[in-house]
Amino acid sequence: MKVDLTNNDLTTIMAALDNYRHWNETTFSLDPKSIEVEQEAASAEKCWQKLMAILCLQSNNQTSASVDPFSLPTEEK
């Protein structure tokens, strides 16, 4: 499955992911026993990083990105 997104679409999604991550981190700081909330924050951060990698790979002349969510770059450890 491929999804065509403009740079504006990617930016909007990344902002939403960042806000979601921040909300979950704040919630976790108030209730450190909620491991699920911490995991949600980590998942949002991982998705944000993958989208940032896509944006960095795009050339300045391209106005849209074709994204296959199943082949996004993986984190290197």
Steps between C-alpha positions, in 0.01 A plus 500: 500500500633843407371834620576825318567785740609857440765662715219688676325170574819356648559813707145489638531132590838560664358787709210280612739216592720740695200637692376145569847396623520807725152437641589137578830598662319755718237241593774247582681752722178538701444123518835316459330163550324529164744314277250501211508881489882496489492248215254719306739795535788286372292379204408856406868602516601204282240592235611865512862396441403284202305782340792738559728255320263503202498881495879508512525259206270703278656738254401866515337475155252231603160622620369168627626179651383150422507315830472127550434474876626141505843593366580804714863527613580318822686640795868412515643408839 
